[in-house]
């Protein structure tokens, strides 16, 4: 068995900050899920256990997740600026990079799902979940509805974002797009509009605290089934991104706005997908060399 290396505490702090930033981006990038990225980076399980038993080792856990929280806030705010300025123009490119990033983690997620064995029922869960989330996102993409922003609407949006953490694979941003709230949310975060930010944060925290215990219990009781469910959510939602977000960006109108030809946009999207996949696969290999601290 290979000896695992110890990581420098300062380096570890900044790695958790970076992970948090990417998880934050996952919360607001259409088609992705902050929960999926939390699973990929190995912070989902300890975070759910912490939130489910918040009094246990509270200070130690708080200090451990502090850089993750700071990073998530930075990722959300910075990407809200990107969304406001450029996402409409270069949606296919941004999304292709992040879908590649998620795709590169499939091998490690599959390995993690089978850590306690793999039954035929687990594979059934994987297949059914993949098909169900793919179909749900396709159907949802056709049901665009304009919702007027209000305090309760932003609270509900925060609840959706909380579910995006508790249920990896669920993309809150997609639902916000369906309801015509996504661009308004991004603008509110970018402009530090606390009438948007405060109810979002409250809704997020309430949702996470309400469902963390349930999620923790489900993972203890049905580890293999839950992880295959998550893997199905990841695969299904990743596949659905292409017909719902990427392909519409290849229309003549969108290509004109981006200033790209069809083949130029296609090649750039493929290149960014490959870069994202290779980068995340290499990152997962580096992660395996270092022990993940058990903070409980």
C-alpha positions as a LaTeX table, in Angstrom:
\begin{tabular}{lrrr}
\hline
Residue & $x$ (\AA) & $y$ (\AA) & $z$ (\AA) \\
\hline
Unk1 & 0.00 & 0.00 & 0.00 \\
Unk2 & 1.35 & 3.43 & $-0.97$ \\
Unk3 & 2.27 & 5.76 & 1.87 \\
Unk4 & 0.16 & 8.90 & 1.78 \\
Unk5 & 1.89 & 12.28 & 2.05 \\
Unk6 & 1.07 & 14.94 & 4.62 \\
Unk7 & 0.08 & 18.28 & 3.14 \\
Unk8 & 1.34 & 21.62 & 4.45 \\
Unk9 & $-1.39$ & 23.28 & 6.64 \\
Unk10 & $-1.17$ & 26.62 & 4.76 \\
Unk11 & $-1.36$ & 24.85 & 1.40 \\
Unk12 & $-4.28$ & 22.78 & 2.71 \\
Unk13 & $-6.11$ & 25.98 & 3.77 \\
Unk14 & $-5.76$ & 27.48 & 0.30 \\
Unk15 & $-6.79$ & 24.20 & $-1.36$ \\
Unk16 & $-10.00$ & 24.27 & 0.69 \\
Unk17 & $-10.47$ & 27.92 & $-0.31$ \\
Unk18 & $-10.13$ & 26.94 & $-3.99$ \\
Unk19 & $-12.53$ & 24.02 & $-3.55$ \\
Unk20 & $-15.03$ & 26.37 & $-1.93$ \\
Unk21 & $-14.71$ & 28.84 & $-4.81$ \\
Unk22 & $-15.41$ & 26.10 & $-7.36$ \\
Unk23 & $-18.36$ & 24.81 & $-5.31$ \\
Unk24 & $-19.70$ & 28.38 & $-5.21$ \\
Unk25 & $-19.40$ & 28.65 & $-8.99$ \\
Unk26 & $-21.22$ & 25.31 & $-9.24$ \\
Unk27 & $-24.16$ & 26.82 & $-7.35$ \\
Unk28 & $-24.80$ & 29.49 & $-9.97$ \\
Unk29 & $-23.44$ & 27.97 & $-13.20$ \\
Unk30 & $-26.41$ & 26.58 & $-15.18$ \\
Unk31 & $-26.47$ & 22.80 & $-15.42$ \\
Unk32 & $-24.04$ & 22.24 & $-12.56$ \\
Unk33 & $-24.53$ & 21.54 & $-8.89$ \\
Unk34 & $-22.51$ & 22.80 & $-5.94$ \\
Unk35 & $-23.35$ & 19.51 & $-4.23$ \\
Unk36 & $-21.73$ & 17.52 & $-7.04$ \\
Unk37 & $-18.52$ & 19.52 & $-6.77$ \\
Unk38 & $-18.58$ & 19.13 & $-2.97$ \\
Unk39 & $-18.77$ & 15.34 & $-3.47$ \\
Unk40 & $-15.96$ & 15.44 & $-6.03$ \\
Unk41 & $-13.69$ & 17.39 & $-3.68$ \\
Unk42 & $-14.36$ & 15.10 & $-0.71$ \\
Unk43 & $-16.04$ & 17.76 & 1.42 \\
Unk44 & $-19.66$ & 16.64 & 1.03 \\
Unk45 & $-19.64$ & 13.82 & 3.61 \\
Unk46 & $-17.83$ & 15.74 & 6.39 \\
Unk47 & $-19.94$ & 18.85 & 5.73 \\
Unk48 & $-23.22$ & 16.93 & 5.97 \\
Unk49 & $-22.05$ & 15.15 & 9.14 \\
Unk50 & $-21.04$ & 18.50 & 10.64 \\
Unk51 & $-24.39$ & 20.11 & 9.82 \\
Unk52 & $-26.29$ & 17.07 & 11.08 \\
Unk53 & $-24.41$ & 17.18 & 14.43 \\
Unk54 & $-23.53$ & 20.85 & 14.63 \\
Unk55 & $-22.63$ & 20.87 & 18.35 \\
Unk56 & $-20.05$ & 18.10 & 17.97 \\
Unk57 & $-16.49$ & 19.50 & 17.64 \\
Unk58 & $-18.12$ & 22.76 & 16.62 \\
Unk59 & $-15.05$ & 25.03 & 16.75 \\
Unk60 & $-12.75$ & 22.52 & 15.00 \\
Unk61 & $-15.31$ & 21.93 & 12.25 \\
Unk62 & $-16.01$ & 25.65 & 11.89 \\
Unk63 & $-12.31$ & 26.41 & 11.41 \\
Unk64 & $-12.00$ & 23.53 & 8.92 \\
Unk65 & $-14.90$ & 24.73 & 6.76 \\
Unk66 & $-14.18$ & 28.46 & 7.12 \\
Unk67 & $-11.95$ & 28.63 & 4.00 \\
Unk68 & $-14.56$ & 26.58 & 2.11 \\
Unk69 & $-17.27$ & 29.11 & 3.05 \\
Unk70 & $-15.03$ & 32.08 & 2.17 \\
Unk71 & $-14.12$ & 30.45 & $-1.14$ \\
Unk72 & $-17.78$ & 29.71 & $-1.93$ \\
Unk73 & $-18.71$ & 33.36 & $-1.30$ \\
Unk74 & $-15.84$ & 34.54 & $-3.52$ \\
Unk75 & $-16.81$ & 32.07 & $-6.27$ \\
Unk76 & $-20.46$ & 33.12 & $-6.22$ \\
Unk77 & $-19.72$ & 36.87 & $-6.30$ \\
Unk78 & $-16.96$ & 36.67 & $-8.93$ \\
Unk79 & $-18.96$ & 34.40 & $-11.20$ \\
Unk80 & $-22.04$ & 36.60 & $-10.78$ \\
Unk81 & $-19.93$ & 39.36 & $-12.35$ \\
Unk82 & $-18.91$ & 37.00 & $-15.17$ \\
Unk83 & $-22.55$ & 36.00 & $-15.70$ \\
Unk84 & $-23.59$ & 39.64 & $-15.91$ \\
Unk85 & $-20.79$ & 40.58 & $-18.33$ \\
Unk86 & $-20.11$ & 37.58 & $-20.54$ \\
Unk87 & $-22.10$ & 34.43 & $-19.84$ \\
Unk88 & $-24.86$ & 35.27 & $-22.29$ \\
Unk89 & $-22.24$ & 35.66 & $-25.03$ \\
Unk90 & $-20.08$ & 32.65 & $-24.25$ \\
Unk91 & $-22.47$ & 30.24 & $-22.51$ \\
Unk92 & $-21.39$ & 27.20 & $-24.54$ \\
Unk93 & $-17.71$ & 27.78 & $-23.77$ \\
Unk94 & $-18.15$ & 28.31 & $-20.03$ \\
Unk95 & $-20.47$ & 25.36 & $-19.63$ \\
Unk96 & $-18.31$ & 23.04 & $-21.77$ \\
Unk97 & $-15.32$ & 23.72 & $-19.52$ \\
Unk98 & $-17.27$ & 22.93 & $-16.36$ \\
Unk99 & $-19.01$ & 19.89 & $-17.82$ \\
Unk100 & $-15.56$ & 18.61 & $-18.77$ \\
Unk101 & $-14.47$ & 19.29 & $-15.21$ \\
Unk102 & $-17.33$ & 17.16 & $-13.90$ \\
Unk103 & $-16.83$ & 14.42 & $-16.53$ \\
Unk104 & $-13.20$ & 14.01 & $-15.52$ \\
Unk105 & $-14.31$ & 13.01 & $-12.04$ \\
Unk106 & $-16.59$ & 10.15 & $-13.16$ \\
Unk107 & $-13.91$ & 7.46 & $-12.57$ \\
Unk108 & $-13.22$ & 8.59 & $-8.99$ \\
Unk109 & $-16.95$ & 8.99 & $-8.26$ \\
Unk110 & $-17.66$ & 5.50 & $-9.61$ \\
Unk111 & $-14.86$ & 4.10 & $-7.46$ \\
Unk112 & $-16.19$ & 5.96 & $-4.41$ \\
Unk113 & $-19.72$ & 4.63 & $-5.05$ \\
Unk114 & $-18.47$ & 1.03 & $-5.00$ \\
Unk115 & $-16.26$ & 1.38 & $-1.92$ \\
Unk116 & $-18.64$ & $-0.76$ & 0.17 \\
Unk117 & $-19.57$ & $-3.15$ & $-2.66$ \\
Unk118 & $-21.83$ & $-2.86$ & $-5.67$ \\
Unk119 & $-25.09$ & $-4.80$ & $-6.16$ \\
Unk120 & $-27.24$ & $-5.14$ & $-9.26$ \\
Unk121 & $-29.85$ & $-2.96$ & $-7.53$ \\
Unk122 & $-27.25$ & $-0.19$ & $-7.24$ \\
Unk123 & $-26.70$ & $-0.28$ & $-11.00$ \\
Unk124 & $-30.48$ & $-0.13$ & $-11.45$ \\
Unk125 & $-30.59$ & 2.99 & $-9.25$ \\
Unk126 & $-27.78$ & 4.49 & $-11.34$ \\
Unk127 & $-29.54$ & 3.86 & $-14.68$ \\
Unk128 & $-33.03$ & 4.93 & $-13.53$ \\
Unk129 & $-31.70$ & 8.12 & $-11.87$ \\
Unk130 & $-29.66$ & 9.03 & $-14.96$ \\
Unk131 & $-32.70$ & 8.69 & $-17.25$ \\
Unk132 & $-35.06$ & 10.44 & $-14.81$ \\
Unk133 & $-32.92$ & 13.55 & $-14.22$ \\
Unk134 & $-32.11$ & 13.80 & $-17.94$ \\
Unk135 & $-35.83$ & 13.69 & $-18.82$ \\
Unk136 & $-36.75$ & 16.11 & $-16.01$ \\
Unk137 & $-34.24$ & 18.70 & $-17.19$ \\
Unk138 & $-35.38$ & 18.36 & $-20.80$ \\
Unk139 & $-39.04$ & 18.79 & $-19.85$ \\
Unk140 & $-38.25$ & 21.63 & $-17.46$ \\
Unk141 & $-36.34$ & 23.47 & $-20.17$ \\
Unk142 & $-39.55$ & 23.77 & $-22.17$ \\
Unk143 & $-41.58$ & 25.19 & $-19.28$ \\
Unk144 & $-40.16$ & 28.70 & $-19.02$ \\
Unk145 & $-42.19$ & 30.89 & $-16.67$ \\
Unk146 & $-41.62$ & 34.49 & $-15.61$ \\
Unk147 & $-41.86$ & 34.93 & $-11.82$ \\
Unk148 & $-41.88$ & 38.39 & $-10.24$ \\
Unk149 & $-39.06$ & 38.75 & $-7.67$ \\
Unk150 & $-40.10$ & 39.28 & $-4.05$ \\
Unk151 & $-38.87$ & 38.46 & $-0.54$ \\
Unk152 & $-40.64$ & 35.07 & $-0.54$ \\
Unk153 & $-39.42$ & 34.29 & $-4.06$ \\
Unk154 & $-35.79$ & 34.91 & $-3.05$ \\
Unk155 & $-36.30$ & 32.85 & 0.12 \\
Unk156 & $-37.59$ & 30.03 & $-2.10$ \\
Unk157 & $-34.61$ & 30.48 & $-4.41$ \\
Unk158 & $-32.30$ & 30.14 & $-1.40$ \\
Unk159 & $-34.10$ & 26.91 & $-0.47$ \\
Unk160 & $-33.48$ & 25.65 & $-4.01$ \\
Unk161 & $-29.78$ & 26.45 & $-3.70$ \\
Unk162 & $-29.70$ & 24.59 & $-0.39$ \\
Unk163 & $-31.22$ & 21.55 & $-2.08$ \\
Unk164 & $-28.44$ & 21.86 & $-4.68$ \\
Unk165 & $-25.99$ & 21.11 & $-1.86$ \\
Unk166 & $-28.03$ & 18.42 & $-0.11$ \\
Unk167 & $-29.00$ & 16.65 & $-3.38$ \\
Unk168 & $-25.84$ & 16.51 & $-5.54$ \\
Unk169 & $-26.72$ & 16.64 & $-9.22$ \\
Unk170 & $-29.62$ & 19.02 & $-8.76$ \\
Unk171 & $-28.83$ & 22.35 & $-10.46$ \\
Unk172 & $-30.66$ & 25.26 & $-8.77$ \\
Unk173 & $-29.53$ & 27.62 & $-11.54$ \\
Unk174 & $-31.50$ & 25.67 & $-14.13$ \\
Unk175 & $-34.72$ & 26.12 & $-12.12$ \\
Unk176 & $-33.95$ & 29.81 & $-11.63$ \\
Unk177 & $-33.51$ & 30.16 & $-15.41$ \\
Unk178 & $-36.87$ & 28.42 & $-15.95$ \\
Unk179 & $-38.53$ & 30.95 & $-13.63$ \\
Unk180 & $-36.79$ & 33.96 & $-15.22$ \\
Unk181 & $-34.91$ & 34.71 & $-11.98$ \\
Unk182 & $-31.35$ & 33.70 & $-12.87$ \\
Unk183 & $-30.15$ & 36.97 & $-14.44$ \\
Unk184 & $-31.90$ & 38.98 & $-11.70$ \\
Unk185 & $-30.19$ & 36.89 & $-9.00$ \\
Unk186 & $-26.77$ & 37.33 & $-10.66$ \\
Unk187 & $-27.31$ & 41.09 & $-10.95$ \\
Unk188 & $-28.42$ & 41.30 & $-7.30$ \\
Unk189 & $-25.32$ & 39.43 & $-6.08$ \\
Unk190 & $-22.98$ & 41.47 & $-8.31$ \\
Unk191 & $-24.49$ & 44.76 & $-7.07$ \\
Unk192 & $-24.50$ & 43.57 & $-3.42$ \\
Unk193 & $-28.26$ & 44.06 & $-3.26$ \\
Unk194 & $-29.03$ & 42.79 & 0.25 \\
Unk195 & $-32.72$ & 42.60 & $-0.61$ \\
Unk196 & $-31.66$ & 39.66 & $-2.80$ \\
Unk197 & $-28.64$ & 38.33 & $-0.90$ \\
Unk198 & $-30.09$ & 38.14 & 2.64 \\
Unk199 & $-33.23$ & 36.08 & 1.78 \\
Unk200 & $-31.09$ & 33.83 & $-0.47$ \\
Unk201 & $-28.69$ & 33.14 & 2.40 \\
Unk202 & $-31.51$ & 32.60 & 4.92 \\
Unk203 & $-33.33$ & 30.19 & 2.59 \\
Unk204 & $-30.08$ & 28.32 & 1.89 \\
Unk205 & $-29.19$ & 27.92 & 5.59 \\
Unk206 & $-32.71$ & 26.86 & 6.60 \\
Unk207 & $-32.85$ & 24.21 & 3.86 \\
Unk208 & $-29.40$ & 22.80 & 4.65 \\
Unk209 & $-30.04$ & 22.61 & 8.40 \\
Unk210 & $-33.46$ & 21.00 & 7.90 \\
Unk211 & $-32.26$ & 18.25 & 5.55 \\
Unk212 & $-28.67$ & 17.62 & 6.68 \\
Unk213 & $-29.72$ & 15.07 & 9.32 \\
Unk214 & $-31.83$ & 13.18 & 6.79 \\
Unk215 & $-28.97$ & 13.14 & 4.26 \\
Unk216 & $-26.48$ & 12.00 & 6.91 \\
Unk217 & $-28.78$ & 9.15 & 8.00 \\
Unk218 & $-29.40$ & 8.03 & 4.41 \\
Unk219 & $-25.65$ & 7.87 & 3.68 \\
Unk220 & $-25.00$ & 5.87 & 6.86 \\
Unk221 & $-27.86$ & 3.44 & 6.17 \\
Unk222 & $-27.71$ & 3.16 & 2.35 \\
Unk223 & $-24.18$ & 4.21 & 1.38 \\
Unk224 & $-23.92$ & 2.31 & $-1.90$ \\
Unk225 & $-27.45$ & 3.09 & $-3.08$ \\
Unk226 & $-27.10$ & 6.80 & $-2.24$ \\
Unk227 & $-23.78$ & 7.15 & $-4.03$ \\
Unk228 & $-25.12$ & 5.41 & $-7.14$ \\
Unk229 & $-28.11$ & 7.75 & $-6.94$ \\
Unk230 & $-25.73$ & 10.72 & $-6.83$ \\
Unk231 & $-23.67$ & 9.32 & $-9.71$ \\
Unk232 & $-26.86$ & 8.94 & $-11.75$ \\
Unk233 & $-27.79$ & 12.55 & $-10.95$ \\
Unk234 & $-24.33$ & 13.71 & $-12.02$ \\
Unk235 & $-24.38$ & 11.77 & $-15.31$ \\
Unk236 & $-28.00$ & 12.64 & $-16.17$ \\
Unk237 & $-27.65$ & 16.35 & $-15.41$ \\
Unk238 & $-24.31$ & 16.55 & $-17.26$ \\
Unk239 & $-25.81$ & 14.94 & $-20.37$ \\
Unk240 & $-28.87$ & 17.21 & $-20.20$ \\
Unk241 & $-26.67$ & 20.32 & $-20.21$ \\
Unk242 & $-25.88$ & 19.79 & $-23.89$ \\
Unk243 & $-29.43$ & 20.01 & $-25.34$ \\
Unk244 & $-30.58$ & 22.59 & $-22.76$ \\
Unk245 & $-27.61$ & 24.98 & $-22.49$ \\
Unk246 & $-24.82$ & 24.18 & $-24.99$ \\
Unk247 & $-26.65$ & 23.38 & $-28.24$ \\
Unk248 & $-28.93$ & 26.49 & $-28.10$ \\
Unk249 & $-25.75$ & 28.59 & $-28.02$ \\
Unk250 & $-24.90$ & 27.35 & $-31.54$ \\
Unk251 & $-27.81$ & 29.15 & $-33.22$ \\
Unk252 & $-26.89$ & 31.77 & $-35.83$ \\
Unk253 & $-28.11$ & 34.56 & $-33.56$ \\
Unk254 & $-26.03$ & 33.44 & $-30.56$ \\
Unk255 & $-22.94$ & 32.85 & $-32.70$ \\
Unk256 & $-23.23$ & 36.39 & $-34.09$ \\
Unk257 & $-23.45$ & 37.82 & $-30.56$ \\
Unk258 & $-20.34$ & 35.82 & $-29.55$ \\
Unk259 & $-18.50$ & 36.79 & $-32.73$ \\
Unk260 & $-17.69$ & 33.15 & $-33.52$ \\
Unk261 & $-18.27$ & 30.86 & $-36.47$ \\
Unk262 & $-20.06$ & 27.54 & $-35.94$ \\
Unk263 & $-16.87$ & 25.50 & $-36.32$ \\
Unk264 & $-14.86$ & 27.93 & $-34.22$ \\
Unk265 & $-17.38$ & 27.73 & $-31.38$ \\
Unk266 & $-17.58$ & 23.93 & $-31.68$ \\
Unk267 & $-13.79$ & 23.46 & $-31.61$ \\
Unk268 & $-13.39$ & 25.85 & $-28.67$ \\
Unk269 & $-16.16$ & 24.06 & $-26.76$ \\
Unk270 & $-14.56$ & 20.65 & $-27.40$ \\
Unk271 & $-11.13$ & 21.97 & $-26.43$ \\
Unk272 & $-12.42$ & 23.46 & $-23.18$ \\
Unk273 & $-14.35$ & 20.25 & $-22.40$ \\
Unk274 & $-11.14$ & 18.22 & $-22.82$ \\
Unk275 & $-9.10$ & 20.71 & $-20.75$ \\
Unk276 & $-11.69$ & 20.57 & $-17.96$ \\
Unk277 & $-11.86$ & 16.75 & $-18.02$ \\
Unk278 & $-8.08$ & 16.26 & $-18.01$ \\
Unk279 & $-7.53$ & 18.91 & $-15.31$ \\
Unk280 & $-10.12$ & 17.39 & $-12.95$ \\
Unk281 & $-8.87$ & 13.84 & $-13.61$ \\
Unk282 & $-5.31$ & 14.92 & $-12.75$ \\
Unk283 & $-6.60$ & 16.80 & $-9.71$ \\
Unk284 & $-8.40$ & 13.67 & $-8.47$ \\
Unk285 & $-5.14$ & 11.71 & $-8.84$ \\
Unk286 & $-3.26$ & 14.31 & $-6.78$ \\
Unk287 & $-6.02$ & 14.21 & $-4.15$ \\
Unk288 & $-5.53$ & 10.45 & $-3.71$ \\
Unk289 & $-1.94$ & 11.04 & $-2.57$ \\
Unk290 & $-3.05$ & 12.99 & 0.46 \\
Unk291 & $-5.16$ & 11.72 & 3.36 \\
Unk292 & $-8.48$ & 13.48 & 3.86 \\
Unk293 & $-8.58$ & 14.69 & 7.43 \\
Unk294 & $-11.26$ & 13.11 & 9.58 \\
Unk295 & $-12.54$ & 16.14 & 11.45 \\
Unk296 & $-14.99$ & 14.17 & 13.58 \\
\hline
\end{tabular}
